[in-house]
Amino acid sequence: MGERKEPQRLWEPEAEKRKTKRRRILVIGGGASGLVAAIAAARNGAKVTVLEKNTQVGKKLLATGNGKCNLTNRDQRLSHYHCGEPDFPGKAFEAFGYEETLAFFKELGIYPKDRNGYLYPYSQQAQAVADILRMEAEGQRVKLACNTEILGMEKRQGRFFVETPGWTYEGEALILACGSRASSFGSGDGYAYAGSFGHRICPVLPALVQLRGGKDWPRRLSGIRLDAVVSLYGDGRLLGRNTGEVQLTDYGLSGIPVFQVSGYASCALENGQRVEAQLAFLPEFSDSEKRDMLQSLVKHGGGKPLAACLAGLFPRKLIPVLLERAGMEKGLPARDMTKWQMEGLFKEISHFCVPVTGTSGFAQAQVCKGGVDVSQVEPGTMESRLVRRLYFAGELLDVDGDCGGYNLQWAWTSGYLAGQAAAGEVKPEGVETP
Ligand SMILES: Cc1cc2nc3c(=O)[nH]c(=O)nc-3n(C[C@H](O)[C@H](O)[C@H](O)COP(=O)(O)OP(=O)(O)OC[C@H]3O[C@@H](n4cnc5c(N)ncnc54)[C@H](O)[C@@H]3O)c2cc1C
């Protein structure tokens, strides 16, 4: 009898010892970066609790990439990332970049589907990404405390305390991964949390968002989609340019190329600049080719109304607006278009100016510019330079990417690095602020 019990007695104290040695890590926010941080920390032996204010973790992931989740992008040029310290994202990618991200997801059974360099899960279902990350976290025994309201947090005697209505959570490390103010999912709470630890917050502005403006024409053009080069100017200086399908709406401009330049518009408007978007239609053609096309209309259009002659090039609703802005009657016979009028029409086709009065704001934005100032954060670990064992991940940091999988890539990278580092060896605490 006594012999049968012996192995249990010997084993239990060992297990207990191992259990007590496991570092406790608290992650605030169970979104893209928080889930990956939790997984990385748990795989490295930590005991992890994710505190999520929503009813479930990964809820926002379901909305990404129109429900398909654009995980990352094959083109990882650093120009696709925007940050107060331009070198910061690159240093982080050196530690855990695109290749490591693909390997991480493949190991979980998420194989990429490459659509012109834009990478999605092979199933093209964002739900799969959210489910698999949640299951992996649960499999690693991460505690997912959803519906959790945070009342406060502080660091005392080398430990972090996070107060919620029913419990005070305690940990040796704290990872703030609660996202930005963008979209209906964004709380923006993370800025105040980071600020309470003495961190500087760079001005937070909406990005990847629609632009408002256009005076009288928007309602008449609403619903039109057409290819264009979008050039964004602030006080007459070119700030950004992108090409693709633009959507003309009843409030102004939308579509991927508009999103791509919208962050520049947000900053310029914030600085009180006069902001203008210029659309160059027929982007496949050079200026001289466009002029040749108009000359050909005069030559071959004869007595046909100019508006009818342009119907093969532009959506029907756009033509009267182009002609009006160029100072022409839509019934004007093509052959009667003067050289001066032709130049006016060319200008509208190549430099269609839209004064920008604002953006659609945080609720409509996909991401935010600004956030925790990265000069106070270690790029290889995401650890605070002010408070030891405090880490940041995801959009809360002053890093935002272009549309096309770059923001999730940043969430995976910063989340993994923060989780891995938080679970790592603890160096003796030195003097720190606050
Ligand atoms: C509609 C839409 C589509 C998008 N599509 C793409 C795409 O296809 N590809 C791409 O790269 N990027 C996309 N993005 C951007 C991308 O989703 C984000 O950049 C990314 O999710 C940021 O990850 P995060 O972990 O920092 O924040 P989030 O994913 O926002 O996670 C933050 C989490 O913290 C929780 N939280 C917030 N405050 C608190 C609090 N006080 N207490 C506890 N929990 C809290 C939130 O509920 C949330 O779960 C899209 C964004 C939107 C809005």
The ligand as an SDF file (V2000), in Angstrom:
LIG
                    3D

 53 58  0  0  0  0  0  0  0  0999 V2000
  -13.3290   46.8120  -40.2840 C   0  0  0  0  0  0  0  0  0  0  0  0
  -11.8470   46.5730  -40.1250 C   0  0  0  0  0  0  0  0  0  0  0  0
  -11.2020   45.7500  -41.0110 C   0  0  0  0  0  0  0  0  0  0  0  0
   -9.8170   45.5440  -40.8840 C   0  0  0  0  0  0  0  0  0  0  0  0
   -9.2040   44.6790  -41.7450 N   0  0  0  0  0  0  0  0  0  0  0  0
   -7.8730   44.4700  -41.6360 C   0  0  0  0  0  0  0  0  0  0  0  0
   -7.2160   43.5110  -42.4730 C   0  0  0  0  0  0  0  0  0  0  0  0
   -7.8470   42.7840  -43.2620 O   0  0  0  0  0  0  0  0  0  0  0  0
   -5.8570   43.4070  -42.3660 N   0  0  0  0  0  0  0  0  0  0  0  0
   -5.1380   44.1570  -41.4750 C   0  0  0  0  0  0  0  0  0  0  0  0
   -3.9040   44.0360  -41.4390 O   0  0  0  0  0  0  0  0  0  0  0  0
   -5.7400   45.0110  -40.6210 N   0  0  0  0  0  0  0  0  0  0  0  0
   -7.0860   45.1660  -40.6620 C   0  0  0  0  0  0  0  0  0  0  0  0
   -7.7010   46.0140  -39.7810 N   0  0  0  0  0  0  0  0  0  0  0  0
   -6.8950   46.6070  -38.6860 C   0  0  0  0  0  0  0  0  0  0  0  0
   -6.6460   45.5410  -37.6020 C   0  0  0  0  0  0  0  0  0  0  0  0
   -7.8460   44.8890  -37.2920 O   0  0  0  0  0  0  0  0  0  0  0  0
   -6.0540   46.1580  -36.3360 C   0  0  0  0  0  0  0  0  0  0  0  0
   -4.9180   46.9020  -36.6630 O   0  0  0  0  0  0  0  0  0  0  0  0
   -5.6770   45.0810  -35.3360 C   0  0  0  0  0  0  0  0  0  0  0  0
   -6.8070   44.3340  -34.9630 O   0  0  0  0  0  0  0  0  0  0  0  0
   -5.0400   45.7080  -34.0970 C   0  0  0  0  0  0  0  0  0  0  0  0
   -4.8060   44.7060  -33.1500 O   0  0  0  0  0  0  0  0  0  0  0  0
   -4.7650   45.0720  -31.6030 P   0  0  0  0  0  0  0  0  0  0  0  0
   -4.5850   43.8050  -30.8720 O   0  0  0  0  0  0  0  0  0  0  0  0
   -3.8260   46.1720  -31.3720 O   0  0  0  0  0  0  0  0  0  0  0  0
   -6.2130   45.6840  -31.2900 O   0  0  0  0  0  0  0  0  0  0  0  0
   -7.6320   45.0010  -31.3810 P   0  0  0  0  0  0  0  0  0  0  0  0
   -7.6210   43.8990  -32.3630 O   0  0  0  0  0  0  0  0  0  0  0  0
   -8.5780   46.1320  -31.5560 O   0  0  0  0  0  0  0  0  0  0  0  0
   -7.8410   44.3600  -29.9430 O   0  0  0  0  0  0  0  0  0  0  0  0
   -7.9600   45.1340  -28.7780 C   0  0  0  0  0  0  0  0  0  0  0  0
   -8.7690   44.3350  -27.7880 C   0  0  0  0  0  0  0  0  0  0  0  0
   -8.7470   44.9940  -26.5300 O   0  0  0  0  0  0  0  0  0  0  0  0
  -10.0430   45.0140  -25.9790 C   0  0  0  0  0  0  0  0  0  0  0  0
  -10.1200   46.1440  -25.0670 N   0  0  0  0  0  0  0  0  0  0  0  0
  -10.1490   47.4610  -25.3800 C   0  0  0  0  0  0  0  0  0  0  0  0
  -10.2070   48.1990  -24.2600 N   0  0  0  0  0  0  0  0  0  0  0  0
  -10.2070   47.3350  -23.2310 C   0  0  0  0  0  0  0  0  0  0  0  0
  -10.2790   47.4950  -21.8260 C   0  0  0  0  0  0  0  0  0  0  0  0
  -10.3620   48.6990  -21.2570 N   0  0  0  0  0  0  0  0  0  0  0  0
  -10.2700   46.3900  -21.0620 N   0  0  0  0  0  0  0  0  0  0  0  0
  -10.1920   45.1600  -21.6130 C   0  0  0  0  0  0  0  0  0  0  0  0
  -10.1570   44.9370  -22.9300 N   0  0  0  0  0  0  0  0  0  0  0  0
  -10.1510   46.0180  -23.7350 C   0  0  0  0  0  0  0  0  0  0  0  0
  -10.9390   45.1330  -27.1960 C   0  0  0  0  0  0  0  0  0  0  0  0
  -12.2540   44.7170  -26.9120 O   0  0  0  0  0  0  0  0  0  0  0  0
  -10.2310   44.2280  -28.1830 C   0  0  0  0  0  0  0  0  0  0  0  0
  -10.6450   42.8930  -28.0900 O   0  0  0  0  0  0  0  0  0  0  0  0
   -9.0830   46.2080  -39.8590 C   0  0  0  0  0  0  0  0  0  0  0  0
   -9.7590   47.0400  -38.9690 C   0  0  0  0  0  0  0  0  0  0  0  0
  -11.1320   47.2170  -39.0870 C   0  0  0  0  0  0  0  0  0  0  0  0
  -11.8390   48.0920  -38.0880 C   0  0  0  0  0  0  0  0  0  0  0  0
  1  2  1  0
  2  3  1  0
  2 52  2  0
  3  4  2  0
  4  5  1  0
  4 50  1  0
  5  6  2  0
  6  7  1  0
  6 13  1  0
  7  8  2  0
  7  9  1  0
  9 10  1  0
 10 11  2  0
 10 12  1  0
 12 13  2  0
 13 14  1  0
 14 15  1  0
 14 50  1  0
 15 16  1  0
 16 17  1  0
 16 18  1  0
 18 19  1  0
 18 20  1  0
 20 21  1  0
 20 22  1  0
 22 23  1  0
 23 24  1  0
 24 25  2  0
 24 26  1  0
 24 27  1  0
 27 28  1  0
 28 29  2  0
 28 30  1  0
 28 31  1  0
 31 32  1  0
 32 33  1  0
 33 34  1  0
 33 48  1  0
 34 35  1  0
 35 36  1  0
 35 46  1  0
 36 37  1  0
 36 45  1  0
 37 38  2  0
 38 39  1  0
 39 40  1  0
 39 45  2  0
 40 41  1  0
 40 42  2  0
 42 43  1  0
 43 44  2  0
 44 45  1  0
 46 47  1  0
 46 48  1  0
 48 49  1  0
 50 51  2  0
 51 52  1  0
 52 53  1  0
M  END
$$$$
